[in-house]
Amino acid sequence: MGWRFRKSKMLFPGVRLNLSRRGFGIRLGPRNAGVSFGPTGTRVSGSIPGTGPSYVRKLGSNARSQPA
């Protein structure tokens, strides 16, 4: 298992800026649902708090595959 780097900063309620080794991204929405825009594409995600199951879907054709 390798080391990871991620720094996150809330800009406004519901808007979060994420910085990682691959680049930066923005997440819009509450903690349990939202849309993320980043260097590996756009994702929609959601979950039911306290239950465990979650859903993530990659959108669009702008998603790039990068080696880890």
C-alpha positions, 0 to 999 in steps of 0.5 A, spaced: 500 500 500 502 506 498 502 513 501 497 518 499 496 525 499 489 529 500 488 536 503 481 539 503 478 546 504 471 548 505 470 554 501 462 555 503 457 550 505 456 545 500 462 547 496 469 543 498 476 544 494 480 538 494 488 538 493 491 531 491 497 529 488 494 528 481 491 535 481 485 539 484 478 538 484 471 541 487 465 538 490 458 541 490 453 538 495 452 536 502 456 530 505 452 524 503 450 526 496 453 531 491 457 532 484 465 532 484 469 535 478 476 533 478 482 531 474 480 524 473 473 526 471 466 528 473 462 523 479 456 523 482 455 520 489 450 519 494 449 515 500 444 514 506 448 516 513 449 510 518 447 505 513 453 503 509 451 503 502 453 508 497 453 509 490 458 513 485 457 514 478 463 517 473 459 521 468 461 524 461 467 522 456 472 527 459 474 522 464 482 520 463 485 513 466 491 515 469 496 510 472 496 510 480 
